[in-house]
Amino acid sequence: MIIGVGFLLFSADKILIIRENKDKPEICKKAGMLTFPLETFKEDDKSFFGTIERIIEEEIGIGFSTIQEIKKIEIASFARNLIPNRADILTVYGTGVFFGNTLSSLSPKDPDVDFFGWMKISEIMDHECKRVEVAPILNHFMMKSKK
């Protein structure tokens, strides 16, 4: 079983968005797609929080020395098959709030992604070129937030 871990990083009413630079057809990912950071859980991570720490450093570009700019990291219990024809992949996601300077350009260490910017949830939901996991995770987040 493969577990994908997403991280929704908020600042005010916007969410951090990255752009994929590499195709991975086996998971319906194409270069140019927009998404929030997503990574595969690895045993070395030890927990989903460990994967999120790796996401923060690799896909967002915030080193552990400045991680205090992110507060309230929580894991949402969400496990569902989101990728067509890949019942072996489950997805969970975490959320966090960014207290740093959103006007500064973040610089991911992972060459597979680039920092795109900050978008409202409605903007990313309406965007035609987004990863398949984006809409179901954001719908789940918005449903959970209304409770």
For each residue, the residues with C-beta under 8 A, 3 or more apart:
1: 88 89 90
2: 40 41 88 89 90
3: 40 41 48 79 89 90 91 92
4: 38 39 40 41 82 89 90 91 92 133
5: 38 39 40 41 48 51 52 55 91 92 93 94
6: 36 37 38 91 92 93 94 133 137
7: 36 37 38 52 55 56 59 60 93 94 95 96
8: 15 36 93 94 95 96 137 138 141
9: 15 16 36 37 60 70 95 96 97 98
10: 13 14 15 16 95 96 97 98
11: 14 16 97 98 99 102 118
12: 102
13: 10 120
14: 10 11 102 118 119 120
15: 8 9 10 36 118 119 120 121 124
16: 9 10 11 36 37 60 98 106 115 118
17: 34 35 36 116 117 118 119 124
18: 34 35 36 37 59 60 108 113 114 115 116
19: 32 33 34 35 113 114 115 116
20: 29 30 31 32 33 34 35 112 113 131
21: 31 111 112 113 114
22: 29 31 112
23: 29 30 31
24: 27 29
25: 28 29 30
26: 86
27: 24 83 86 89
28: 25 83 84 131 132
29: 20 22 23 24 25 33 131
30: 20 23 25 33 129
31: 20 21 22 23
32: 19 20 129
33: 19 20 29 30 129 130 131
34: 17 18 19 20 116 119 124 127 129 130 131 134
35: 17 18 19 20 38 130 131 133 134
36: 6 7 8 9 15 16 17 18 124 134 137
37: 6 7 9 16 18 55 59 60 113
38: 4 5 6 7 35 55 59 131 133
39: 4 5 51 54 55 58 59
40: 2 3 4 5 51
41: 2 3 4 5 45 48 51
42: 45 51 54
43: 46
44: 50
45: 41 42 48 50 51 53 54
46: 43 50
47: 50 51
48: 3 5 41 45 51 52 75 92 94
49: 52 53 73 75 94
50: 44 45 46 47 53 54
51: 5 39 40 41 42 45 47 48 54 55
52: 5 7 48 49 55 56 73 75 94 96
53: 45 49 50 56 57 64 67
54: 39 42 45 50 51 57 58
55: 5 7 37 38 39 51 52 58 59 60
56: 7 52 53 59 60 62 67 70
57: 53 54 60 61 62 63 64 109
58: 39 54 55 61 108 109 110
59: 7 18 37 38 39 55 56 108 109 110 113
60: 7 9 16 18 37 55 56 57 106 108 115
61: 57 58 106 107 108 109 115
62: 56 57 66 67 69 70 100 106
63: 57 66 67
64: 53 57 67
65:
66: 62 63 69 100
67: 53 56 62 63 64 70
68: 71
69: 62 66 98 99 100
70: 9 56 62 67 73 96 97 98 99 100
71: 68 96 97 99
72: 95 96 97
73: 49 52 70 94 95 96
74: 94 95 96
75: 48 49 52 92 93 94
76: 92 93 94 95 140 141 144
77: 92
78: 91 92 93 137 140
79: 3 90 91 92
80: 90 91 136
81: 86 87 89 90
82: 4 89 91 132 133 136 137
83: 27 28 86 89 132 133
84: 28 132
85:
86: 26 27 81 83 89
87: 81
88: 1 2
89: 1 2 3 4 27 81 82 83 86
90: 1 2 3 4 79 80 81
91: 3 4 5 6 78 79 80 82 133 136 137
92: 3 4 5 6 48 75 76 77 78 79
93: 5 6 7 8 75 76 78 137 140 141
94: 5 6 7 8 48 49 52 73 74 75 76
95: 7 8 9 10 72 73 74 76 141
96: 7 8 9 10 52 70 71 72 73 74
97: 9 10 11 70 71 72
98: 9 10 11 16 69 70 102
99: 11 69 70 71
100: 62 66 69 70 104
101: 104
102: 11 12 14 98 118
103:
104: 100 101
105: 115
106: 16 60 61 62 115
107: 61 115
108: 18 58 59 60 61 113 114 115
109: 57 58 59 61
110: 58 59 113
111: 21
112: 20 21 22
113: 18 19 20 21 37 59 108 110
114: 18 19 21 108
115: 16 18 19 60 61 105 106 107 108
116: 17 18 19 34 119
117: 17
118: 11 14 15 16 17 102
119: 14 15 17 34 116 123 124 127
120: 13 14 15 123 124
121: 15 124 125 138 141 142
122: 125 126
123: 119 120 126 127
124: 15 17 34 36 119 120 121 127 130 134 138
125: 121 122 134 135 138
126: 122 123
127: 34 119 123 124 130
128:
129: 30 32 33 34
130: 33 34 35 124 127 134 135
131: 20 28 29 33 34 35 38 134
132: 28 82 83 84 135
133: 4 6 35 38 82 83 91 136 137
134: 34 35 36 124 125 130 131 137 138
135: 125 130 132 138 139
136: 80 82 91 133 139 140
137: 6 8 36 78 82 91 93 133 134 140 141
138: 8 121 124 125 134 135 141 142
139: 135 136 142 143
140: 76 78 93 136 137 143 144
141: 8 76 93 95 121 137 138 144 145
142: 121 138 139 145 146
143: 139 140 146 147
144: 76 140 141 147
145: 141 142
146: 142 143
147: 143 144
